[in-house]
Amino acid sequence: MQYTWTYTDPLNTIYNIGLYHGHDTGHVMVYCNGSIVIIDFNILEQKKYSFYVGEEFFELFLNKNEDGSFSYELKINNTVNTPLNKLRNAEQKNYNTLALVLGIAFVVIIGITIYFSVK
């Protein structure tokens, strides 16, 4: 089985990620832009691989189906503690703080407006 995925990072760098999984042998090869990232042999059951593409941390899932065939998922892991994920979390925290401050300011302005319009 052969699968390919294309990932474009925030700087518009294009990565072509490919997977070869031999049906009979179970041999696995994962490559990125022509460079081999993972080689594994006799993979006939479910397995997960983790690797970096650029600064992004990916997880590749080889899922064995009930009929013995495989399905494949490639996901970005945004929860593992990587420098990029730390940066994302800090940025999200800043956005959340800004939203809270703006929300409080909005409520205060509405309250002041209502207070002075009633007088």
N, C-alpha and C positions, 0 to 999 in steps of 0.2 A: 504494500500500500504506500502510496506517496501523497503527501499533502503539502501545500504551501500557504503561507500567510504573508501579508505585507504589512509592515508597521512603519509609520512615519512619526518621528519624534517631534517635539515642539520646535526644533530648529530646522524642520523639514528635511532631515536626513532620512532616506528611505532604506529600510532593512527588509530583505527577502529571507524569510525563515522557512526552512524546508524540513520535512520529516520523511524518512524512509523506514518502513517497518515490514520486514519479511514475513509473509503469511506462514510459510512452512518452518523457517528457521527461527523466527522471532527476533532476528537481529535488528537493532535500532540504530539509526544514524540521524542526528539533528545537525543542520548546518545553517549558518547565517552569512548571507552575501558570499557564498562559495567556500567559507571556512568552516571546517568541522568543529562543532561545539561539544557534541556528545556521541560516543559510540558505546553500545551495550549489546550483550549477546544473550540469546535464548530467553527473550522476554515474551512469555506466553500467558502471563497473568497481568492484572492491573498494576500500573506503576506511575509514579509522579517524578518528573525531573524539574529542577530549578536552575535557572541560568540568567545572566545579564545580557541584555541587548542595549548597547549604549549605556545609559545610566538607569534604565528601566529593568526591574526585576520580574522575570516571567516564570510562570509555572506551566508545564506541559503535562497534561493528564492523558494516559493511555487507559481507557476504560474498556473492560471486557464485557461484551453484551451476553445475554442469555444464550444466543445461538452460537457463541464462540467467536464471533467477529469482534472487531475493535472499533471504537469511536475515539476521536481525538479532540481535545480542547486545549487551546493556548490562551492563557489569561495573564493579565498584569496583576501582580500582587501589590496592592496599595497599603497593606497593613504591616508588612514586615518592616523592621527598623533599618531602612537604608537612608543615605544622605538625601536623596531626592524625596523620599516620603517624609522625612523630617522637615524639609523645606515646605512641602505641601501642607503638612499639619500646622506649621507656624503661620503660613499664609491664611489657612482656613480659620485659625484662631483670631488673627487680625480682622478678617472679614466678619466673624461672629461678634467681636467686640464693637466694631463700627456699627453693625446692625443694631446691637443693643443700645448703644449711645444715641443713634438716630431715632430709635423707637421711643426711648425715654424722652428725648427732646420733643418729639412729635406730641406725645401725651401731655407734656408740660405746656407746650404752646396752645394746644386745644383747651386745656384747663384754664389757662390765663385768659384766653379769648372768651370763653364762656363766663368766667368770673366777672370780667369787665363789661360784658354785654348785658348781664343781668342787672348790674347797678344802675 
